[in-house]
């Protein structure tokens, strides 16, 4: 049997590509059963309800291409849910999304729900020194404002899971 050389393959890496507007709208339709048009998507971008697409110039006379970052489909679905179902004012939703993103950036290690639970636990346990640290990290108004966007994201994630369950049952 002798010596056998074993070559190890590099581990597979998942490449997440940005999506064109049409791909994004198709993903929103498939994942959340929400149908919106390109003009609605453009309005969401203009009102800062979803991330701005990255604009890339294709070359002389070929125009431009817009691509949305991964995860944009959840934000589009959440924006649609809050605008159409809950009838919130667009400006309030945009402020909530911005506050949510500021909290996420200030607290990179934990997601918003963990942060929300810890904040409320510290407040109820009257551990004011630790609570003071969180208040210094971000404005309390940000925290209150961000709850609306978190609510919208949670609702659309639940919807996606229910739709996936229904598809698997068939």
Buried (B, 14 or more C-beta within 10 A) or exposed (E): EEEEEEEEEEEEEEEEEBBBBEBBBEBBBEBBEBEBEEEBBBBBBEBBBBBEBEEEEEEEEEEEBBBBBEEBBBBBBBBBBBBEEEEBEBEEBBBBBBBBBBBBEEBEEEEBEEBBEBBEEBBEEEEEEEBEEBBEBBEEEBBEBBBBBBBBBEBBBEBBEEBEEEEEEE
